Amino acid sequence: MKTFLTAQWQNLIMANYEIDPSILLPYLPKNVELDYYQGKTYVSLVGFLFKNSSIFNIPIPSMGTFEEVNLRFYVVRKVGNELRRGVVFINETVPNKIVAWVANKLYKEHYIAIPTKHNWTILNDKKEVEYQWKVKSKWNSISVVASATKHKMEGGSAEEFIFEHYFGYTKVNSEHSIEYKINHPSWEINEIHDYQIDCNFEAFYGKDFDVLNSTKPHSIMLAEGSDIRVDWKRISF
């Protein structure tokens, strides 16, 4: 099987919000179902660093390292006796128009290109990680202060639910969906001490998500990240 993309994903912040499942239904691809954790559905505001990217094993040094910010929710697809747990992206933000164009063209995703930046301070005892993205004239941001010590996720935990989704699903239209596979090891996580979020959800993601402007996150997480691989194979269904 050919590999489309390899890269490193580093210092992934996840701000997870409980949300009414009816809000997500219009974005749900055909033949996949919402994935529930303890009877509830979630969306996550995600920020991370995309580093040392290669396409078909060809490095792209001038565009290979950049920030990504996305809003995603969680789904499951039943294939025979297999349950494929995956994510659907409401929007994905990167700073480079070419990267956004390639992702939209090949995977029918919902990328846009706007200015982004990040600030990290990594010390022996703590990590301060921040991602920013500019919408019109306003810089939005998500940041955490976390322990530098990392540990494995516990089975059945909220962290495992949020991070252990290895398929991407795209709603092309009401009758056509696409599935692709994302490969990486189980990530280690850092304990969160504090966080800040400054995001106008309605202005950036649309009126359906204005409720998040007045919703406190259910949880905030930080994962160390790893090398990742996105398969070229795409399944239409």
Secondary structure by P-SEA (a helix, b strand, c coil): ccccbbbbbcbbbbbbbbbccccccccccccbbbbbccccccccbbbbbbccccccccccccccbbbbbbcccccccccccbbbbbccccccccccaaaaaaaaaacccbbbbccccbbbbbcccbbbbbbbbbccccccbbbbbbbcbbbbbccccaaaaaccccbbbbcccccbbbbbbbbbcbbbbbbbccccccccccccccccccccccccccccccccccbbbbbcccccc
